[in-house]
Amino acid sequence: MADWTAVSKTSNYQDPTLTRHTSGDALSKLVRTVAAAQAAGVVSKGQPVDNPRVVKLTPQGAPTEAILTDCADGSAWLQYRTDGAKVPGVGGRHAADVQVDDIDGVWKVTKFVFHPAGTC
C-alpha cells in the first residue's frame, strides 16, 4: 500500500516503485489503475489505513505464499483532479483479499481484490 500511495500522488504509472512489492496480476492491475488516473488527470492525496491479517500460510513449515485479509480504510486517501476539485464517490472502507508470494527472497503482492466501499 505504501508504494501505491506514493505513486498515486503523481499518477505516474511508469514509476518503478510499483515493482518493488508487487508482481504478476497485482502489478498489472496497479499499473492499469494508475494509468487510468493519469489519463483522467487525477492524483491521490492523504494516506489509507490498513491492518492486514494473515489467514493462511503455505506450506506451513517454510511458507512461500501468504493469504491476507484487511479492511482498508481509504476515508483519508482521496482523489483530486488537477484543478483541485475532489473526485466524488471515492474513499471509504473496503474489504480486501490479498495474496503475497516469496519471489526470489522478496515478499510481493501477486493478487488482490478490493471490494466496494462499505464492505467492512
Secondary structure, 3 states (H helix, E strand, C coil): CHHHHHHHCCCCCCCHHHHCCECHHHHHHHHHHHHHHHHCCEEEEECCECCCEEEEEECCCCCCEEEEEEEEECCCEEEEECCCCECCCCCCEEEEEEEEEEECCEEEEEEEEEEEECCC
